[in-house]
Amino acid sequence: MNSNDRTEIEIGGIRLPQADWEVPPASVQALVAALLNTITQQQEQLGQLSKQLAVMSEQVSHLEEQVRQTSQNSSRPPSSEGFGKASRPQRKAGKRGRGGQPGHRGQSRDLYPIEACTEVIDHVPTVCRECGVPLTGEDSAPYRHQIVELPPIAPIVIEHRLHQLACEHCGSLTRSALPEGVTCRGYGERLSALVALLSGGYRQSHRQVKTLLAALANIQISTGSINRLRQEMSVALDTPVEQALAYVQHGEMLHSDETSFCQGNGDGANADGKRAWIWVLVTPLVSVFAVWLSRSQTVAKTLIGETYDGIIVSDRYSSYGWIPVRQRQVCWAHLKRDFTRIAERSGVSKAIGEGLLEQEKQLFRLWYQVRDGTLTREAFRQAVHPIRAAVKQGLQDGTSYDIEPQEKTPLAKTVRTCRQLLAIEPALWTFVEVAGVEPTNNAAERALRPAVIWRRTSFGSQSQAGSEFVARLLTVVTSLQAQQRDVLEFLTQAIHAARLGQEPPSILPQTSVEDETPLAA
């Protein structure tokens, strides 16, 4: 047969020349159809595998980013990184040795005033140390060397004897009652205040307080009595803490933050086993703590007050989303972590993050000059204009990419972060325009550290009453320390007023009548 005379047959939509071999055309058509069907199935499987690979790649990228999280690119505390892991690059060792450098003004411990000395012993030389000639005269300014010692501490025990007498007329027995102000608990006001301070301000456990009192003052007290004294103090501090909350709600500026806390169900108030959160509102002289079983906007509105018209410094957590942007200052320490996390990604995210970090570095170089008094605020405002424009442009560049709603790729995370920051962009710069506003929320984070240590050492509280004690003691200790007031004396006055039914002392700053300036006790 001439090759030009070959005819074509159609199999599976494909026209093929009919072969010279003796195979029935129907069999060939069935074979090719089966092969085409197999190819189609394999193509479908390949498409499914490609989709699975894309999903798995997103998951791997997400997990890798989680593994790389540190205190420098996330909200993780440095303590979560373990021992021996430096969260930031170590600086090279300098040429200077440890300790004070040449020309450094030394410091020594302060001496007590002469009237506070229990005993003064004069040591006067009698002969010259060189030639042995007797010495006369007086030293008007002798060298003073003081030794501070603790006296043996013995408890003051006052015994009240309640006599009982029988009536000669009716035979009834009558026993005298404790006078007003004498507690039936058996522990005085100062000891009760010390128990509260040790277990609250210094975060000692019940058994540690018991051991310390026995070793230091030979006072025997049970852990049950310690718990009852704690609760009595908590009730005594209810009104002062409420006054403190009202005070911060009317301030011109406050810092707000929250961290997780553990609250058991010892009293049935946490039957669902919810995670608790300890909140803090910080002003220069008064800080208020509160423990809630929620981290919602409702709690933030309750604590801060929906009508609050001052400026709030916080992170950009959603609980603060109800606050008008003009009243917010977003913490730049958190922003730096966001920018660092973006810069540690690949591709365009890396370029965007590195650009934002460079602007952050320039901003704080200027801010440190303002803080040190070497740059005027007006000059600072002018210098920040190009920085703000560059940051906004970087965020806009980060939002210029299309992503799927549920996409979890590194680029998608960058886009979402940039969108969220652009929505509150004015809140990044409030500290530039308003004097007295800090660019970071470090004040609130520092205030929360004792609460974090409390949580890690005692695993939180076992009841709602225990959480109230924690919050109230932290409120009192933090506020009074900021005002340089005696915490133990305040707690003693508070328990004294509670036992006599009198008005409790105030946590609020004490002011003079003349100039209304805060006074330290």
QUIWOZI-V679745 format. One record per run of one state. SS is the DSSP state (H for helix, E for strand, C for the rest). FROM is the first residue (numbers start at 1). LEN is the number of residues. Records with the same first field share a line. If there is no record, write none. Layout:
SS = FROM-LEN / FROM-LEN
//
This chain:
C = 1-2 / 6-2 / 12-2 / 18-7 / 68-10 / 82-32 / 117-10 / 128-6 / 135-29 / 167-6 / 176-13 / 202-4 / 218-5 / 237-1 / 250-3 / 262-1 / 264-12 / 283-4 / 293-4 / 305-6 / 315-3 / 321-4 / 331-1 / 344-4 / 373-4 / 399-11 / 424-1 / 429-1 / 434-8 / 459-2 / 462-2 / 483-4 / 501-9 / 512-6 / 520-2
H = 3-3 / 25-43 / 78-4 / 114-3 / 189-13 / 206-12 / 223-14 / 238-12 / 297-8 / 318-3 / 325-3 / 332-12 / 348-25 / 377-22 / 410-14 / 425-4 / 430-4 / 442-17 / 464-19 / 487-14
E = 8-4 / 14-4 / 127-1 / 134-1 / 164-3 / 173-3 / 253-9 / 263-1 / 276-7 / 287-6 / 311-4 / 328-3 / 461-1 / 510-2 / 518-2
//
